[in-house]
Amino acid sequence: MSILFTLQPRQWLGQIVSARLVSLLALLTTVINFEVLSTPTLAIPPTTSVETKINVPNTMSYAPFNISRYLKVPPNFSISVYARIPKARFMAIAPNGNLLVSQPDTGKVLIVRSNGANDPIISDFVTGLRKPHDIVFHTINNTTYIYISESNQIDRFIYKSGDITAQNRQVVVSGLPDSSTPELRGAYGHELKNIALDANDKLYVSIASTCNACVADTVSNPRRGAIYQYNADGSNPRLFAQGLRNAEGLAFFPGTNDLWVVVNNRDNIAYPFNDASGNYGKVIPSYVDNHPPDEFTRVRDGGNYGWPFCNPNPDTPNHLYYMPLDRDYQFNRDGHLDCNLIDKTIRGIEAHSAPLGLTFLQNTNFPSLYSNGVVVGLHGSWNRQQRIGYKVAYFAWNSSQKLPGYQIDLVSGWVVPGTQQFWGRPVDMVVDQQGNLLISDDYSGTIYKLSYTQPR
């Protein structure tokens, strides 16, 4: 299998001067077809970040902005607070430029409208929903719909430009499992739903796991830890892919029907190797810290990505690319499921980063230096000895290979390094009509605006 690493010039230099790495590459070529591609003809976004004071309007300068706050952003960017929305989660830009923001905890989707130099106008777009989460605009036969996921169903509303409240609600998928499902007795760890629609008017719904790791979800009806496909009107449901513990940020690469997801992987994994360490079957914090990685992968029809039986292993020369899969000690130590038959993750993300939003920047007005890439909101770890995530990651995109390449931090700094205390947790990102990146933060209750200024 061909493995893509898209490296920057400094990384190439590192290869030249590092005999150790040269030896490693030589070894790899005897095992796999290891392909290293540079992009010398393309502009490469800088890897450096600048600590930048957040511009906060006086009307929004309450905690955590009652003191000066800083975030690291690339050169020539500024960042500001655009709106304060408690527990803001997923977002969508309407065709006329308005912003929709979900608030699962209140049962609302809010609409945020620009108000010139003044604070934006925030009002209820729709209320009375059961934990609304994802929001997608989709046009079918000249009718534009807004699809909104609730924890137990998927709704769509007919949208006309300028609507400031939801109109003509239709329930297209009902009876999805959530904490109200009798068999679950009020317990559902990941009941919020994420959705996407493709160019063939097919609707995809992520039904995440109820648990950290359990077999019950793999035999339920509907399957949990899975993605289902429906017609756009909710008819003809079928299992599309499984073994995805908590697939968030469902998105199609622009102009294709290639479905990509980011996945929150399991916690507190037991050491799976019966080796001389004596750790077999034990939950070792130093191992849990980095295992198993979260996932960023293309999802194929009929795919099985292993959860909870097989876990991607980053401790190989491939590192986070096309990782081999280890038997899970708790659920597959006897190998009854052959992990060699499981779909490999195309690219891993460091364990416990908790990726949520996934946004392709192609065909947007985001600065051209970055627009051939994808951003992922890393919500941040809760059970790692040193916090990880709490940033917006940028992945360069290799158009010929149709794969993600190197990763840099686009926005970071929500964790205080000395104390490991955090004051924000990014969730989702959208690009507005002016080319700004809007970022939701459900911890501080903020929508940030990341803006670019062309250098002179």
Secondary structure, DSSP 8 states (H G I E B T S, - for coil): --EEEEE-HHHHHHHHH-HHHHHHHHHHHTTS-EEEEE-TTS-------EEEE-B--GGG--TTTTS--EEEE-TTEEEEEEEE-TT---EEE-TTS-EEEEEGGGTEEEEEEEETTEEEEEEEEE-S-SS---EEEEEETTEEEEEEE-SS-EEEEEE-TT--S--SEEEEE-----TTSGGGTT--TT---EEEE-TT-EEEEEE--SSSS-SGGGSSSS-SSEEEEEETTS-S-EEEEE--TTEEEEEE-TTS--EEEEE---SS------STTS-TT---HHHHTT-S-EEEEEE-TTEE--TTTEEE---STTTTBS--EEE-HHHHTT-SS-GGGS---SEEE-TT--EEEEEE-TTSSS-TTTSSEEEEEE---SSSSS----EEEEEEEETTTTEEEEEEEEEE--B-TTT--BS--EEEEEE-TTS-EEEEETTTTEEEEEEE----
